[in-house]
């Protein structure tokens, strides 16, 4: 999957505290805020798919 300026944009509203935390995490991981969010969502999805029974994955 390729993410970049050509990818569709999605606006997300985050509580100020969560956004600040994500920004600090992104800096610590040397990523942009957008990249940090994408990586975390991909990790969450992979974890969820790994927990689903075989054949139920899409």
Secondary structure, DSSP 8 states (H G I E B T S, - for coil): ---STTS--------HHHHHHHHHHHHHTT--HHHHHHHHHHHHHHHHHHHS-TT---
